[in-house]
Structure formats: structure tokens, C-alpha cells
Amino acid sequence: MIIRFFFAFVLFPFLVTAQTARFENYTIEDGLSNSRVRAFWQDSWGFIWIGTAAGLNRFDGYRFTIFNHQPGVQGSILHNGVPALLEDRWGNFWVGTKAGLQLLNQEKQVFFPGTEAAGHPLEAIGHVHTLHESRDGSVWVGTANGLFRLSVKGPLNTADRLLEAIRKGTFQVEAFYVAEGQDGGLPNNRVWSLEDDGQGNLWIGTNSGLCRFGLESHSFLPLPFEKTKDSEALFAVPIHAIEAGRDGRLWVGTEKGLYQAEAGLGPSHDLKINPGSSGSLKNDFITEIVEDAQGKIWIGSDGGGLARWAPETGRFVHYQNRLQDPKSLGENNVEALYVDKNSGLWVGTHKGASYYSPFQKPFRAYRPEGVPRSLSPGMVQSIFVRPDGKAWIGIDDGGIDLFDPETGDFWHYREGADNSRHLINNDVVSVL
């Protein structure tokens, strides 16, 4: 097979033995306020908001605008740690920080209420872990000290509108705490994750297991499965991620593995980590789960990188950082996953934000980079693909390169005096 083209060597999918997602990575060098990314949200204007351990960022596709806490300044964000973001159906933009919950007026870039609003209903909320809007329009807030339900009946884009809604009773805050000495209710006041399954249940992940709240009955309901050896972790360990799939399955990520439950059935624990299998999870500590627009389930873990569940094989496809590949996942400690309106996947790690688009072009270009193991300079005049998938590349006055698609390395062969080990001439026109 002989292919002639100029400027770049392009590797098409038929040369690759395994798919590799290409990520765009954003770090503090690109303008991000902090490398530890905790949350994402795309607002109705199209901006991507990124909550980090030190500042809130608004990304317009080209540059970052940073919002930091300014002591003593009215309208400032309460705290630089931002673990949760949400825009509700009324266009209210909620910002969950380590010091409390606020609304953001995006036109004026003002956060409210602030510390000056003593006695405000939102004052009791404190350290926010997660935000979720249920199908009845309620905004649920999981915190370090309880679960809160916000009854929202309209736009609250200014401090005056919020105060007016409180006065009229169209905005109310309801709190749920551990009921000491009573069965049911929250098993722990620290709430990490929330999910509405579309069947009238709000699933709540706490520091001591899973619980269920009936949105119609407005009461806590027993779990629909018994406590067994296979399910005991769901009654005891921290649960950081819950995702209700379109197929009716409920995915639950714990610090002791990944569970799934089918409608009407108990949990299945056959997806737990298995270090002996490359198709199993790489780490037991599950931090995030999200379903994309194509119905694919993505799982983030603490140190294991990103995984995608492949139901056709019953295995996981893994995406991890590779030190020599700047287009691989930015880092393997995943804290946040989010699917934007263009079906792109945002991944928050301890070294910034990574973005994967499912609509990437199905090829990768290789160009001379002037470093070892990169393509040799010159016009590519021919390519021959060996049965093992490696490719010989003939280069005009540049000798011949052997390309390994598994590693991305190019091995160079040049003209030399010892003709038994070198080319007799660097002008390679064809390879057969």
C-alpha cells in the first residue's frame, strides 16, 4: 500500500488496535483559578462555569473569568471553595460554596445574599456538597450538616426579588436532619449526592449509606432491597455518586465499589473492582457517575481515572493520564463529571479540567516536533502497514521511520556507512 501526501502523517482508525479519546486539557497555565476542579455547569447563555477549590470560573470557550471572595465587599462570593453549581428551570443560578449557598445575578455579576444578611433562610445551609433540581421544581441542597429543600416558584435574580418571595411565602426552605432514636430518615447529616429517578423517588447518598425520599408522599421511604452481604455497603459507607439511567437502572458509586440496581430488583455488585482484569474498574472509590446523550455511563474514581461502561462486552473502557500524551486525560483523580449541551464530557481532576467531544474527527495528525521518537522532518512519500499494525514511513531525504500506534513512538533509520544496519540512501520513495 503506497500513500502520498504532504505536511503530516495521518493515522486513520484502521491502524489503531484500541480506541483512544482525545481530551482538551485546561490548567492554571490556561487561566483556570485553581487546579482542583469540583463542579461544572453550562448556563442558558452557553457559558461553562467551573467550581474549583479556590475560585469560581466562567469559560467562554477562549478565556476564563475568575470570581473570588473579597472580604468586606458586598456582592462577593462567600467562599473560594465551590463544590456545586446549578441553574434551575427559572434561570436562577445557584452557587454552592464551603461557606453557604448563594444566587448569582449574571448581568451585574453580583452574588447574594451575603454575610450581611443575618437571619436569612439560606443562612442555616452552611457547607454545600451537592445541588439537584427534582422534577417537581424543588432545588435540593446536600450539605455537611443536613439536607435542604428549596421551594422555588419563579425568578430570583436580584436580592430584592428573593426577599419579596420570602415575604410572600413563594420561596421557602425546609430542612431534614438525622432523627435520633427513630427509624427512617437520614442515616447521616452529611449528604454527598442526590438523584431524582423519574419514578417519584429522590435518592440520597450520605456519609453512612443510601436513603430514599418519596417526592409525592413527602416522606422518607425504606430501601426497596434487603441488607445482605452483597448490599451491606449501601447501608453503611459514604456514597458520592448516584445516576438514574434511561434504561431504568440506578447506578450508585460508593467508597467501596460501584453498584447498579434494576427496576424492581435489588442491587448488583458484580461491577466491583477486580485488579486482575484490565476491563474492570481501576479503583473502588467512586467519585462521580454521569450518563451522556448517547446513553453511555461514565464513571470517575479517586486515582483510577475515567471509565465508560460497555454493556455489549460487560467490561469497562478506561481513559487515564499518560505522561507523554498531552491529549490524554489530564489526571487520574476525578472529582466532577458533566455533559454539556453539545454532548461534550467535562472531567474535573486535581490538575484542571479535561474536555472530550464525541464528535472529534476520526483521525490523528502527527507532525515533526524536533524531539526523540517524533516523526522525522520531510515529505512523507509512502507508507506500508505491517501485519502487526506497525507502519513503515518513507520520507523524502529523511530515511524511514517505523511507527508504533500503541505507544505513538517513531523509530528512525538513516543512511550510514555500515550498510548492513543502515540505509544506503535517505531518499525513500516507496515501501512495499
Buried (B, 14 or more C-beta within 10 A) or exposed (E): EEEEEEEEBBBEEEBBEEEBBBBBBBBBEEBBBBBBBBBBBBBEEEBBBBBBBBBBBBBEEEEBBBBEBEEEEEBBBBBBBBBBBBBBEBBBBBBBBBBBBBBBBBEEEBBBBBBEBEEBBBBBBBBBBBBBBBEEEBBBBBBBBBBBBBBBEEEBBBBEBBBBBBEEEEBBBEBBEBEEEEEEBBBBBBBBBBBBBEEBBBBBBBBBBBBBBEBEEEEBBEBBBEBEEBBEBBBBBBBBBBBBBEEBBBBBBBBBBBBBBEEEEBBBBEBBBEEEEEEBBBBBBBBBBBBBEEEBBBBBBBBBBBBBBEEEEEBBBBBBBEEEEEBBBBBBBBBBBBBBEEEBBBBBBBBBBBBBBBEEEEEBEBEBEEEEBBBBEBEBBBBBBEEEBBBBBBBBBBBBBBBBBEEBBBEBBEBEEEEEEBBEEBBBEEBE
